[in-house]
Amino acid sequence: MHDGIATLPFLMGEKVAVITNVPAEICSECGASFMKTYVVGNIETLLDRIEEIQSEVSVIYYKAA
Ligand SMILES: [Zn+2]
């Protein structure tokens, strides 16, 4: 695993949020990415905000709080 930046999709019912620039651990072998634990709270806040948006697909640039 090494540090990197990931673009991660999140499904919320019928809506999809794609969050880019997420600090992540990237698997050196298969390239799978896992968001770092310290960003989870921020992501949840972002997703809460997105739930109020009407569009079905949202792309959000992650910024550290
Ligand atoms: Zn892997």
PDB file of the backbone (N, CA, C, O) and the ligand in Angstrom, with CONECT records:
HET     ZN  A 101       1
ATOM      1  N   MET A   1       0.850  -1.192   0.000  1.00  0.00           N
ATOM      2  CA  MET A   1       0.000   0.000   0.000  1.00  0.00           C
ATOM      3  C   MET A   1       0.885   1.241   0.000  1.00  0.00           C
ATOM      4  O   MET A   1       1.930   1.281   0.651  1.00  0.00           O
ATOM      5  N   HIS A   2       0.447   2.247  -0.740  1.00  0.00           N
ATOM      6  CA  HIS A   2       1.160   3.520  -0.695  1.00  0.00           C
ATOM      7  C   HIS A   2       0.159   4.667  -0.733  1.00  0.00           C
ATOM      8  O   HIS A   2      -0.993   4.496  -1.132  1.00  0.00           O
ATOM      9  N   ASP A   3       0.623   5.834  -0.310  1.00  0.00           N
ATOM     10  CA  ASP A   3      -0.264   6.999  -0.284  1.00  0.00           C
ATOM     11  C   ASP A   3      -0.568   7.474  -1.691  1.00  0.00           C
ATOM     12  O   ASP A   3       0.277   7.407  -2.584  1.00  0.00           O
ATOM     13  N   GLY A   4      -1.771   7.947  -1.871  1.00  0.00           N
ATOM     14  CA  GLY A   4      -2.134   8.488  -3.167  1.00  0.00           C
ATOM     15  C   GLY A   4      -3.428   9.258  -3.084  1.00  0.00           C
ATOM     16  O   GLY A   4      -3.928   9.567  -2.002  1.00  0.00           O
ATOM     17  N   ILE A   5      -3.947   9.553  -4.230  1.00  0.00           N
ATOM     18  CA  ILE A   5      -5.186  10.309  -4.368  1.00  0.00           C
ATOM     19  C   ILE A   5      -6.115   9.449  -5.202  1.00  0.00           C
ATOM     20  O   ILE A   5      -5.704   8.879  -6.213  1.00  0.00           O
ATOM     21  N   ALA A   6      -7.365   9.357  -4.779  1.00  0.00           N
ATOM     22  CA  ALA A   6      -8.300   8.506  -5.505  1.00  0.00           C
ATOM     23  C   ALA A   6      -9.557   9.274  -5.900  1.00  0.00           C
ATOM     24  O   ALA A   6      -9.902  10.296  -5.307  1.00  0.00           O
ATOM     25  N   THR A   7     -10.219   8.753  -6.912  1.00  0.00           N
ATOM     26  CA  THR A   7     -11.551   9.208  -7.290  1.00  0.00           C
ATOM     27  C   THR A   7     -12.492   8.075  -6.935  1.00  0.00           C
ATOM     28  O   THR A   7     -12.384   6.976  -7.478  1.00  0.00           O
ATOM     29  N   LEU A   8     -13.424   8.342  -6.016  1.00  0.00           N
ATOM     30  CA  LEU A   8     -14.260   7.266  -5.483  1.00  0.00           C
ATOM     31  C   LEU A   8     -15.735   7.549  -5.723  1.00  0.00           C
ATOM     32  O   LEU A   8     -16.204   8.659  -5.469  1.00  0.00           O
ATOM     33  N   PRO A   9     -16.473   6.550  -6.213  1.00  0.00           N
ATOM     34  CA  PRO A   9     -17.911   6.704  -6.404  1.00  0.00           C
ATOM     35  C   PRO A   9     -18.669   6.269  -5.142  1.00  0.00           C
ATOM     36  O   PRO A   9     -18.291   5.302  -4.480  1.00  0.00           O
ATOM     37  N   PHE A  10     -19.723   6.985  -4.828  1.00  0.00           N
ATOM     38  CA  PHE A  10     -20.585   6.626  -3.706  1.00  0.00           C
ATOM     39  C   PHE A  10     -22.017   6.573  -4.199  1.00  0.00           C
ATOM     40  O   PHE A  10     -22.486   7.485  -4.880  1.00  0.00           O
ATOM     41  N   LEU A  11     -22.701   5.507  -3.852  1.00  0.00           N
ATOM     42  CA  LEU A  11     -24.104   5.345  -4.235  1.00  0.00           C
ATOM     43  C   LEU A  11     -24.991   5.716  -3.066  1.00  0.00           C
ATOM     44  O   LEU A  11     -24.790   5.249  -1.945  1.00  0.00           O
ATOM     45  N   MET A  12     -25.985   6.570  -3.336  1.00  0.00           N
ATOM     46  CA  MET A  12     -26.947   6.935  -2.302  1.00  0.00           C
ATOM     47  C   MET A  12     -28.324   6.780  -2.914  1.00  0.00           C
ATOM     48  O   MET A  12     -28.843   7.705  -3.538  1.00  0.00           O
ATOM     49  N   GLY A  13     -28.912   5.613  -2.736  1.00  0.00           N
ATOM     50  CA  GLY A  13     -30.191   5.375  -3.371  1.00  0.00           C
ATOM     51  C   GLY A  13     -30.037   5.475  -4.878  1.00  0.00           C
ATOM     52  O   GLY A  13     -29.265   4.732  -5.483  1.00  0.00           O
ATOM     53  N   GLU A  14     -30.787   6.412  -5.490  1.00  0.00           N
ATOM     54  CA  GLU A  14     -30.736   6.581  -6.949  1.00  0.00           C
ATOM     55  C   GLU A  14     -29.605   7.512  -7.375  1.00  0.00           C
ATOM     56  O   GLU A  14     -29.310   7.636  -8.564  1.00  0.00           O
ATOM     57  N   LYS A  15     -28.985   8.153  -6.418  1.00  0.00           N
ATOM     58  CA  LYS A  15     -27.985   9.165  -6.762  1.00  0.00           C
ATOM     59  C   LYS A  15     -26.575   8.609  -6.666  1.00  0.00           C
ATOM     60  O   LYS A  15     -26.284   7.695  -5.895  1.00  0.00           O
ATOM     61  N   VAL A  16     -25.719   9.197  -7.477  1.00  0.00           N
ATOM     62  CA  VAL A  16     -24.313   8.811  -7.470  1.00  0.00           C
ATOM     63  C   VAL A  16     -23.491  10.065  -7.211  1.00  0.00           C
ATOM     64  O   VAL A  16     -23.697  11.104  -7.838  1.00  0.00           O
ATOM     65  N   ALA A  17     -22.574   9.949  -6.291  1.00  0.00           N
ATOM     66  CA  ALA A  17     -21.636  11.035  -6.058  1.00  0.00           C
ATOM     67  C   ALA A  17     -20.244  10.514  -6.355  1.00  0.00           C
ATOM     68  O   ALA A  17     -19.851   9.446  -5.886  1.00  0.00           O
ATOM     69  N   VAL A  18     -19.513  11.271  -7.131  1.00  0.00           N
ATOM     70  CA  VAL A  18     -18.135  10.914  -7.426  1.00  0.00           C
ATOM     71  C   VAL A  18     -17.268  11.962  -6.748  1.00  0.00           C
ATOM     72  O   VAL A  18     -17.375  13.153  -7.039  1.00  0.00           O
ATOM     73  N   ILE A  19     -16.423  11.520  -5.856  1.00  0.00           N
ATOM     74  CA  ILE A  19     -15.569  12.457  -5.132  1.00  0.00           C
ATOM     75  C   ILE A  19     -14.136  12.260  -5.603  1.00  0.00           C
ATOM     76  O   ILE A  19     -13.577  11.165  -5.534  1.00  0.00           O
ATOM     77  N   THR A  20     -13.565  13.348  -6.081  1.00  0.00           N
ATOM     78  CA  THR A  20     -12.190  13.291  -6.592  1.00  0.00           C
ATOM     79  C   THR A  20     -11.236  13.887  -5.566  1.00  0.00           C
ATOM     80  O   THR A  20     -11.648  14.588  -4.643  1.00  0.00           O
ATOM     81  N   ASN A  21      -9.969  13.596  -5.746  1.00  0.00           N
ATOM     82  CA  ASN A  21      -8.927  14.164  -4.878  1.00  0.00           C
ATOM     83  C   ASN A  21      -9.003  13.650  -3.441  1.00  0.00           C
ATOM     84  O   ASN A  21      -8.625  14.360  -2.509  1.00  0.00           O
ATOM     85  N   VAL A  22      -9.484  12.431  -3.257  1.00  0.00           N
ATOM     86  CA  VAL A  22      -9.614  11.878  -1.905  1.00  0.00           C
ATOM     87  C   VAL A  22      -8.281  11.254  -1.474  1.00  0.00           C
ATOM     88  O   VAL A  22      -7.751  10.392  -2.175  1.00  0.00           O
ATOM     89  N   PRO A  23      -7.742  11.675  -0.343  1.00  0.00           N
ATOM     90  CA  PRO A  23      -6.531  11.032   0.163  1.00  0.00           C
ATOM     91  C   PRO A  23      -6.803   9.550   0.395  1.00  0.00           C
ATOM     92  O   PRO A  23      -7.782   9.194   1.051  1.00  0.00           O
ATOM     93  N   ALA A  24      -5.953   8.696  -0.133  1.00  0.00           N
ATOM     94  CA  ALA A  24      -6.241   7.270  -0.090  1.00  0.00           C
ATOM     95  C   ALA A  24      -4.964   6.451   0.037  1.00  0.00           C
ATOM     96  O   ALA A  24      -3.857   6.926  -0.217  1.00  0.00           O
ATOM     97  N   GLU A  25      -5.165   5.207   0.439  1.00  0.00           N
ATOM     98  CA  GLU A  25      -4.110   4.199   0.379  1.00  0.00           C
ATOM     99  C   GLU A  25      -4.364   3.407  -0.897  1.00  0.00           C
ATOM    100  O   GLU A  25      -5.478   2.943  -1.137  1.00  0.00           O
ATOM    101  N   ILE A  26      -3.350   3.261  -1.693  1.00  0.00           N
ATOM    102  CA  ILE A  26      -3.508   2.559  -2.958  1.00  0.00           C
ATOM    103  C   ILE A  26      -2.717   1.250  -2.897  1.00  0.00           C
ATOM    104  O   ILE A  26      -1.539   1.243  -2.539  1.00  0.00           O
ATOM    105  N   CYS A  27      -3.370   0.160  -3.247  1.00  0.00           N
ATOM    106  CA  CYS A  27      -2.707  -1.144  -3.252  1.00  0.00           C
ATOM    107  C   CYS A  27      -1.688  -1.179  -4.383  1.00  0.00           C
ATOM    108  O   CYS A  27      -2.012  -0.918  -5.541  1.00  0.00           O
ATOM    109  N   SER A  28      -0.458  -1.505  -4.028  1.00  0.00           N
ATOM    110  CA  SER A  28       0.598  -1.535  -5.042  1.00  0.00           C
ATOM    111  C   SER A  28       0.391  -2.673  -6.034  1.00  0.00           C
ATOM    112  O   SER A  28       0.874  -2.606  -7.164  1.00  0.00           O
ATOM    113  N   GLU A  29      -0.314  -3.703  -5.624  1.00  0.00           N
ATOM    114  CA  GLU A  29      -0.474  -4.870  -6.491  1.00  0.00           C
ATOM    115  C   GLU A  29      -1.631  -4.736  -7.466  1.00  0.00           C
ATOM    116  O   GLU A  29      -1.474  -4.995  -8.659  1.00  0.00           O
ATOM    117  N   CYS A  30      -2.797  -4.331  -6.965  1.00  0.00           N
ATOM    118  CA  CYS A  30      -3.956  -4.332  -7.858  1.00  0.00           C
ATOM    119  C   CYS A  30      -4.500  -2.931  -8.116  1.00  0.00           C
ATOM    120  O   CYS A  30      -5.423  -2.765  -8.914  1.00  0.00           O
ATOM    121  N   GLY A  31      -3.945  -1.928  -7.455  1.00  0.00           N
ATOM    122  CA  GLY A  31      -4.394  -0.574  -7.728  1.00  0.00           C
ATOM    123  C   GLY A  31      -5.683  -0.189  -7.021  1.00  0.00           C
ATOM    124  O   GLY A  31      -6.178   0.921  -7.219  1.00  0.00           O
ATOM    125  N   ALA A  32      -6.243  -1.081  -6.196  1.00  0.00           N
ATOM    126  CA  ALA A  32      -7.455  -0.742  -5.457  1.00  0.00           C
ATOM    127  C   ALA A  32      -7.162   0.406  -4.502  1.00  0.00           C
ATOM    128  O   ALA A  32      -6.078   0.480  -3.924  1.00  0.00           O
ATOM    129  N   SER A  33      -8.136   1.305  -4.338  1.00  0.00           N
ATOM    130  CA  SER A  33      -7.902   2.425  -3.440  1.00  0.00           C
ATOM    131  C   SER A  33      -8.893   2.413  -2.288  1.00  0.00           C
ATOM    132  O   SER A  33     -10.064   2.065  -2.446  1.00  0.00           O
ATOM    133  N   PHE A  34      -8.392   2.799  -1.142  1.00  0.00           N
ATOM    134  CA  PHE A  34      -9.197   2.826   0.085  1.00  0.00           C
ATOM    135  C   PHE A  34      -9.006   4.191   0.720  1.00  0.00           C
ATOM    136  O   PHE A  34      -7.879   4.604   0.992  1.00  0.00           O
ATOM    137  N   MET A  35     -10.115   4.896   0.958  1.00  0.00           N
ATOM    138  CA  MET A  35      -9.948   6.227   1.539  1.00  0.00           C
ATOM    139  C   MET A  35      -9.327   6.122   2.921  1.00  0.00           C
ATOM    140  O   MET A  35      -9.573   5.164   3.655  1.00  0.00           O
ATOM    141  N   LYS A  36      -8.541   7.090   3.258  1.00  0.00           N
ATOM    142  CA  LYS A  36      -7.918   7.115   4.576  1.00  0.00           C
ATOM    143  C   LYS A  36      -8.980   7.335   5.636  1.00  0.00           C
ATOM    144  O   LYS A  36      -9.975   8.021   5.403  1.00  0.00           O
ATOM    145  N   THR A  37      -8.759   6.743   6.811  1.00  0.00           N
ATOM    146  CA  THR A  37      -9.792   6.810   7.848  1.00  0.00           C
ATOM    147  C   THR A  37     -10.097   8.247   8.253  1.00  0.00           C
ATOM    148  O   THR A  37     -11.244   8.562   8.571  1.00  0.00           O
ATOM    149  N   TYR A  38      -9.096   9.126   8.247  1.00  0.00           N
ATOM    150  CA  TYR A  38      -9.361  10.485   8.713  1.00  0.00           C
ATOM    151  C   TYR A  38     -10.247  11.280   7.764  1.00  0.00           C
ATOM    152  O   TYR A  38     -10.751  12.336   8.146  1.00  0.00           O
ATOM    153  N   VAL A  39     -10.450  10.805   6.539  1.00  0.00           N
ATOM    154  CA  VAL A  39     -11.320  11.551   5.629  1.00  0.00           C
ATOM    155  C   VAL A  39     -12.779  11.088   5.702  1.00  0.00           C
ATOM    156  O   VAL A  39     -13.664  11.738   5.145  1.00  0.00           O
ATOM    157  N   VAL A  40     -13.034   9.962   6.390  1.00  0.00           N
ATOM    158  CA  VAL A  40     -14.382   9.387   6.364  1.00  0.00           C
ATOM    159  C   VAL A  40     -15.436  10.379   6.868  1.00  0.00           C
ATOM    160  O   VAL A  40     -16.497  10.528   6.261  1.00  0.00           O
ATOM    161  N   GLY A  41     -15.138  11.051   7.977  1.00  0.00           N
ATOM    162  CA  GLY A  41     -16.094  12.014   8.526  1.00  0.00           C
ATOM    163  C   GLY A  41     -16.396  13.135   7.546  1.00  0.00           C
ATOM    164  O   GLY A  41     -17.546  13.543   7.383  1.00  0.00           O
ATOM    165  N   ASN A  42     -15.337  13.634   6.888  1.00  0.00           N
ATOM    166  CA  ASN A  42     -15.530  14.712   5.917  1.00  0.00           C
ATOM    167  C   ASN A  42     -16.365  14.238   4.730  1.00  0.00           C
ATOM    168  O   ASN A  42     -17.218  14.968   4.224  1.00  0.00           O
ATOM    169  N   ILE A  43     -16.110  13.025   4.302  1.00  0.00           N
ATOM    170  CA  ILE A  43     -16.868  12.469   3.172  1.00  0.00           C
ATOM    171  C   ILE A  43     -18.342  12.360   3.548  1.00  0.00           C
ATOM    172  O   ILE A  43     -19.222  12.680   2.749  1.00  0.00           O
ATOM    173  N   GLU A  44     -18.602  11.905   4.770  1.00  0.00           N
ATOM    174  CA  GLU A  44     -20.000  11.774   5.197  1.00  0.00           C
ATOM    175  C   GLU A  44     -20.704  13.128   5.194  1.00  0.00           C
ATOM    176  O   GLU A  44     -21.871  13.233   4.816  1.00  0.00           O
ATOM    177  N   THR A  45     -19.985  14.155   5.616  1.00  0.00           N
ATOM    178  CA  THR A  45     -20.555  15.504   5.585  1.00  0.00           C
ATOM    179  C   THR A  45     -20.869  15.920   4.152  1.00  0.00           C
ATOM    180  O   THR A  45     -21.934  16.471   3.872  1.00  0.00           O
ATOM    181  N   LEU A  46     -19.929  15.646   3.250  1.00  0.00           N
ATOM    182  CA  LEU A  46     -20.153  15.969   1.838  1.00  0.00           C
ATOM    183  C   LEU A  46     -21.372  15.229   1.295  1.00  0.00           C
ATOM    184  O   LEU A  46     -22.199  15.807   0.591  1.00  0.00           O
ATOM    185  N   LEU A  47     -21.472  13.947   1.631  1.00  0.00           N
ATOM    186  CA  LEU A  47     -22.579  13.143   1.106  1.00  0.00           C
ATOM    187  C   LEU A  47     -23.916  13.647   1.647  1.00  0.00           C
ATOM    188  O   LEU A  47     -24.916  13.662   0.929  1.00  0.00           O
ATOM    189  N   ASP A  48     -23.928  14.060   2.913  1.00  0.00           N
ATOM    190  CA  ASP A  48     -25.160  14.631   3.486  1.00  0.00           C
ATOM    191  C   ASP A  48     -25.610  15.837   2.676  1.00  0.00           C
ATOM    192  O   ASP A  48     -26.797  16.012   2.404  1.00  0.00           O
ATOM    193  N   ARG A  49     -24.639  16.667   2.293  1.00  0.00           N
ATOM    194  CA  ARG A  49     -24.955  17.869   1.529  1.00  0.00           C
ATOM    195  C   ARG A  49     -25.492  17.493   0.142  1.00  0.00           C
ATOM    196  O   ARG A  49     -26.416  18.119  -0.377  1.00  0.00           O
ATOM    197  N   ILE A  50     -24.892  16.463  -0.432  1.00  0.00           N
ATOM    198  CA  ILE A  50     -25.284  16.057  -1.779  1.00  0.00           C
ATOM    199  C   ILE A  50     -26.708  15.524  -1.806  1.00  0.00           C
ATOM    200  O   ILE A  50     -27.415  15.674  -2.803  1.00  0.00           O
ATOM    201  N   GLU A  51     -27.128  14.900  -0.709  1.00  0.00           N
ATOM    202  CA  GLU A  51     -28.475  14.332  -0.678  1.00  0.00           C
ATOM    203  C   GLU A  51     -29.545  15.382  -0.941  1.00  0.00           C
ATOM    204  O   GLU A  51     -30.642  15.054  -1.391  1.00  0.00           O
ATOM    205  N   GLU A  52     -29.230  16.643  -0.662  1.00  0.00           N
ATOM    206  CA  GLU A  52     -30.211  17.701  -0.862  1.00  0.00           C
ATOM    207  C   GLU A  52     -30.194  18.223  -2.297  1.00  0.00           C
ATOM    208  O   GLU A  52     -31.109  18.935  -2.709  1.00  0.00           O
ATOM    209  N   ILE A  53     -29.176  17.878  -3.045  1.00  0.00           N
ATOM    210  CA  ILE A  53     -29.080  18.329  -4.432  1.00  0.00           C
ATOM    211  C   ILE A  53     -29.957  17.429  -5.293  1.00  0.00           C
ATOM    212  O   ILE A  53     -30.046  16.224  -5.059  1.00  0.00           O
ATOM    213  N   GLN A  54     -30.602  18.023  -6.286  1.00  0.00           N
ATOM    214  CA  GLN A  54     -31.543  17.255  -7.097  1.00  0.00           C
ATOM    215  C   GLN A  54     -30.867  16.409  -8.172  1.00  0.00           C
ATOM    216  O   GLN A  54     -31.414  15.393  -8.600  1.00  0.00           O
ATOM    217  N   SER A  55     -29.677  16.827  -8.610  1.00  0.00           N
ATOM    218  CA  SER A  55     -29.094  16.115  -9.751  1.00  0.00           C
ATOM    219  C   SER A  55     -28.726  14.685  -9.370  1.00  0.00           C
ATOM    220  O   SER A  55     -28.404  14.399  -8.217  1.00  0.00           O
ATOM    221  N   GLU A  56     -28.777  13.803 -10.348  1.00  0.00           N
ATOM    222  CA  GLU A  56     -28.572  12.386 -10.072  1.00  0.00           C
ATOM    223  C   GLU A  56     -27.101  12.012  -9.961  1.00  0.00           C
ATOM    224  O   GLU A  56     -26.742  11.046  -9.287  1.00  0.00           O
ATOM    225  N   VAL A  57     -26.260  12.784 -10.626  1.00  0.00           N
ATOM    226  CA  VAL A  57     -24.834  12.516 -10.552  1.00  0.00           C
ATOM    227  C   VAL A  57     -24.129  13.800 -10.142  1.00  0.00           C
ATOM    228  O   VAL A  57     -24.294  14.842 -10.777  1.00  0.00           O
ATOM    229  N   SER A  58     -23.359  13.718  -9.096  1.00  0.00           N
ATOM    230  CA  SER A  58     -22.608  14.876  -8.638  1.00  0.00           C
ATOM    231  C   SER A  58     -21.128  14.527  -8.641  1.00  0.00           C
ATOM    232  O   SER A  58     -20.742  13.417  -8.274  1.00  0.00           O
ATOM    233  N   VAL A  59     -20.314  15.468  -9.051  1.00  0.00           N
ATOM    234  CA  VAL A  59     -18.869  15.279  -8.973  1.00  0.00           C
ATOM    235  C   VAL A  59     -18.341  16.356  -8.040  1.00  0.00           C
ATOM    236  O   VAL A  59     -18.553  17.549  -8.254  1.00  0.00           O
ATOM    237  N   ILE A  60     -17.660  15.914  -7.017  1.00  0.00           N
ATOM    238  CA  ILE A  60     -17.194  16.851  -5.991  1.00  0.00           C
ATOM    239  C   ILE A  60     -15.693  16.709  -5.811  1.00  0.00           C
ATOM    240  O   ILE A  60     -15.152  15.604  -5.779  1.00  0.00           O
ATOM    241  N   TYR A  61     -15.048  17.833  -5.696  1.00  0.00           N
ATOM    242  CA  TYR A  61     -13.619  17.864  -5.440  1.00  0.00           C
ATOM    243  C   TYR A  61     -13.413  17.899  -3.940  1.00  0.00           C
ATOM    244  O   TYR A  61     -13.851  18.833  -3.268  1.00  0.00           O
ATOM    245  N   TYR A  62     -12.757  16.897  -3.422  1.00  0.00           N
ATOM    246  CA  TYR A  62     -12.542  16.829  -1.976  1.00  0.00           C
ATOM    247  C   TYR A  62     -11.520  17.852  -1.544  1.00  0.00           C
ATOM    248  O   TYR A  62     -10.449  17.970  -2.140  1.00  0.00           O
ATOM    249  N   LYS A  63     -11.859  18.600  -0.494  1.00  0.00           N
ATOM    250  CA  LYS A  63     -10.892  19.506   0.108  1.00  0.00           C
ATOM    251  C   LYS A  63     -10.808  19.199   1.585  1.00  0.00           C
ATOM    252  O   LYS A  63     -11.834  19.007   2.238  1.00  0.00           O
ATOM    253  N   ALA A  64      -9.638  19.150   2.106  1.00  0.00           N
ATOM    254  CA  ALA A  64      -9.461  18.890   3.539  1.00  0.00           C
ATOM    255  C   ALA A  64     -10.167  19.978   4.330  1.00  0.00           C
ATOM    256  O   ALA A  64     -10.128  21.152   3.961  1.00  0.00           O
ATOM    257  N   ALA A  65     -10.812  19.580   5.421  1.00  0.00           N
ATOM    258  CA  ALA A  65     -11.563  20.543   6.238  1.00  0.00           C
ATOM    259  C   ALA A  65     -10.582  21.419   7.013  1.00  0.00           C
ATOM    260  O   ALA A  65     -11.002  22.300   7.764  1.00  0.00           O
TER     261      ALA A  65
HETATM  262 ZN    ZN A 101      -4.638  -5.238  -3.943  1.00  0.00          ZN2+
END
